[in-house]
Amino acid sequence: MARVDLDGNVIKPMTICMIGARRFIGSHLCEKLMSETTHTVLVIDVYNDKIKHLLEPDSLPWNEHIQFHRLNIKNDSRLEGLIKCSDLVICFCW
């Protein structure tokens, strides 16, 4: 069954750039997105310890919808490209 918005329109899959997903809220949101949507999530963090179970094994149903990018956002030029190819950016870093 397709997900719909409040007006009944089908919600198209988005690419979501999630910065700082290993924090408490970010890791739980990532779990929810993987289990309940077909959105693609570009996870950006220095470590993947709290979401490692979402990334392995490769046989998980959402394997094609999640990508982990090990970046330090303070000094990595790849961040800009990942943000540009996303429909939504969520940042859990402070």
N, C-alpha and C positions, 0 to 999 in steps of 0.2 A: 504494500500500500504506500502510495506517494505521500510525502509530508506536504501539508498545505498551510498557507498563512490564514489570518483571520478573515480574509475576504474569499477564501476558498481557492486561491491561486496556488499552483504547484510551486514549491520552493526548489529552485534549481541548486544543484551542488555548487558550493563555493570553495575557493582556496583560501584557507585561513592561516595567517602567519602568527604563530604563538611564541612570543619571546618570554623566556623565563618559565617554561612549563614544568620544571622540576619542583617548583614551590607547591605548597599545599593546594591552593585553589586551582592553579594551572594544571597540575597533574590530574585532579579530579574532573576538571572540565574536559581535558583531553580524553579521559576514559569515557565520559558521557558522549562526546562527539563521535568517538570510534564505534561505540556500541549502538547508538541510536540514529546516526545520520550517514550520509554518503559524502559529506564534505571531505576535502583533502586538507590535512593539517601539516604545515611546515613547522616543525618543532625546532626552536632555536634556544640552545643553552650550552653551558660549558660541560655539564654532566647530564647523564640520562638515568641516574640511579632510580628515581621514583616513577619513571615511565618505561623502564626496561622491559617489563612484562608486556607492554603494548607493541614493542618492536621485535620481540622474539617469541616464538619461532615464526618462520616465514609462512607457515600454513594458516595463520590467523585470518579470519574473513576480511579484516580491514587492512591487510598488509599493503595493498596498493594505494591506500588513502592516508598513509602517514609516512613522513620523512623526517629523520632526525639530522640536524645540522649542528655540529659542534663548533660554536663560534663564541668568541669574546666580543660582545657588541661594542666595546670601547674602541677597538682598533682593527676591525675586520671589514674590509670593503665589500665583501660578499653580501652583507646585510641589506644594502640598498637594493640589490637585484632581487633578493627574496621578497622584500616588501613590495617592489614594483609589480611582481607577478602575482600578488595576492589581492583578493577582493576585500579582505578584512584583516586588520592587524590588531592583536590583543597583546598587551604588554603587562607582565607580572614582575617587573623588576623595579627596584627602588634603591 
